[in-house]
Amino acid sequence: MAQPYIMKPYTFTILVIDDDTEDLGIFCDAIKSIGPPLLCKPMTKCRVALKQLAMKEIQPQLIFLDVHLDEMDGLECLRFLKENKDLSAIPVAMISEIYNERVYRSAMKLGAINYFKKPGLMEEVIDLIKSTLPAGLLVNNA
């Protein structure tokens, strides 16, 4: 007898790269609070994330990338992502503690989809995430 086809639930993985573990936790808590199909993959090191992305160990549909990282500048990380043909299609939204016009222009020129000042309140983080998602993804949860 044939096995019935069981459809796996769809997940939309969001990779958050931020070396500030408190901010990383806030973003992942916000993603979890929005609920399915969103899944948060937190990373504190860009080089580790790039390696896992290149090896297809993680395959996010969206990346939130901090501008200021300890071991690799966020713009350098973005440049690597956009120059890699296997990774360049992943949308990347830059996040930072402060807004900097020069960094904003550089990020947009490199291919970021947006540049956000990190919000302070959980509700603002949730709104930022929702505003960055593809239209129609959260039809039952918007």
C-alpha positions as CSV (number, residue, x, y, z in Angstrom):
1,M,0.0,0.0,0.0
2,A,1.3,3.4,-0.9
3,Q,2.3,5.8,1.8
4,P,0.0,8.9,2.0
5,Y,1.7,12.1,1.0
6,I,2.2,14.3,4.0
7,M,2.7,17.9,3.2
8,K,5.3,19.6,5.4
9,P,4.3,23.0,6.7
10,Y,5.9,25.9,4.8
11,T,8.5,27.9,6.7
12,F,9.9,31.3,5.8
13,T,13.3,31.4,7.4
14,I,14.7,34.7,8.5
15,L,18.5,34.9,9.3
16,V,19.3,37.6,11.8
17,I,23.0,38.4,12.0
18,D,23.8,40.6,15.0
19,D,26.7,40.4,17.5
20,D,24.6,42.1,20.2
21,T,22.9,39.1,21.8
22,E,20.2,41.2,23.4
23,D,19.2,42.7,20.0
24,L,19.4,39.3,18.4
25,G,17.0,37.9,21.1
26,I,14.5,40.8,20.6
27,F,14.4,40.2,16.8
28,C,13.9,36.4,17.2
29,D,11.3,36.9,19.9
30,A,9.5,39.3,17.6
31,I,9.7,36.8,14.7
32,K,8.4,34.0,17.0
33,S,5.5,36.2,18.2
34,I,4.4,36.8,14.6
35,G,4.3,33.1,14.3
36,P,4.1,30.6,11.4
37,P,5.4,30.4,8.8
38,L,8.2,32.5,10.1
39,L,11.3,30.9,11.6
40,C,14.2,32.8,13.1
41,K,17.8,31.6,12.6
42,P,20.0,33.8,14.9
43,M,23.8,34.2,14.2
44,T,26.3,36.3,16.0
45,K,29.2,35.9,13.5
46,C,28.9,36.9,9.9
47,R,31.8,34.6,8.8
48,V,30.1,31.6,10.3
49,A,26.8,32.6,8.7
50,L,28.5,33.0,5.3
51,K,30.1,29.6,5.6
52,Q,26.8,27.9,6.5
53,L,25.0,29.8,3.7
54,A,27.7,28.7,1.1
55,M,27.4,25.1,2.3
56,K,23.5,25.4,2.1
57,E,23.3,24.4,5.8
58,I,20.9,27.4,6.2
59,Q,18.7,28.7,3.4
60,P,16.9,31.8,4.5
61,Q,14.4,33.7,2.5
62,L,15.4,37.0,4.2
63,I,18.4,38.3,6.1
64,F,18.5,41.1,8.7
65,L,22.1,42.1,8.9
66,D,23.6,44.5,11.6
67,V,25.9,47.2,10.2
68,H,28.3,47.1,13.1
69,L,29.7,43.7,13.7
70,D,32.9,42.9,15.7
71,E,34.6,40.4,13.4
72,M,33.4,41.6,10.0
73,D,31.8,44.9,9.0
74,G,28.1,44.5,7.9
75,L,28.8,46.2,4.6
76,E,31.6,43.8,3.9
77,C,29.3,40.9,4.7
78,L,26.6,42.4,2.4
79,R,29.1,42.8,-0.4
80,F,30.1,39.1,-0.1
81,L,26.5,38.0,-0.2
82,K,25.7,40.1,-3.3
83,E,28.8,39.1,-5.2
84,N,28.1,35.4,-4.6
85,K,25.8,34.1,-7.4
86,D,24.3,31.4,-5.2
87,L,23.5,33.9,-2.4
88,S,22.8,37.2,-4.2
89,A,19.1,36.7,-4.6
90,I,18.5,36.6,-0.8
91,P,17.0,39.9,0.2
92,V,19.1,41.7,2.9
93,A,17.8,44.4,5.2
94,M,20.5,46.3,7.1
95,I,19.9,47.3,10.7
96,S,21.9,49.7,12.9
97,E,21.7,51.4,16.2
98,I,22.2,54.8,14.5
99,Y,21.1,56.1,11.1
100,N,24.1,57.1,8.9
101,E,23.4,58.5,5.5
102,R,26.8,57.4,4.0
103,V,26.3,53.8,5.3
104,Y,22.7,53.9,4.0
105,R,23.8,54.9,0.5
106,S,26.6,52.3,0.5
107,A,24.2,49.5,1.6
108,M,21.6,50.4,-1.0
109,K,24.3,50.6,-3.7
110,L,25.5,47.1,-2.7
111,G,22.0,45.7,-3.0
112,A,20.3,45.9,0.4
113,I,16.5,46.1,0.2
114,N,16.4,48.6,3.1
115,Y,18.3,50.1,6.0
116,F,16.6,50.5,9.4
117,K,17.5,52.1,12.6
118,K,16.9,49.4,15.3
119,P,13.6,50.0,17.0
120,G,13.4,50.2,20.7
121,L,10.0,48.6,21.4
122,M,8.9,45.1,20.6
123,E,5.9,46.4,18.8
124,E,8.1,48.5,16.6
125,V,10.4,45.5,15.8
126,I,7.3,43.4,14.9
127,D,6.1,46.2,12.6
128,L,9.6,46.5,11.0
129,I,9.7,42.7,10.3
130,K,6.2,42.6,8.9
131,S,6.9,45.6,6.6
132,T,9.9,43.8,5.2
133,L,8.2,40.5,4.4
134,P,6.9,39.7,0.9
135,A,3.3,40.8,0.3
136,G,0.7,38.1,1.1
137,L,3.1,36.0,3.3
138,L,1.0,36.7,6.4
139,V,-2.5,36.8,4.9
140,N,-4.0,35.2,8.0
141,N,-1.7,37.0,10.5
142,A,-1.2,40.5,9.2
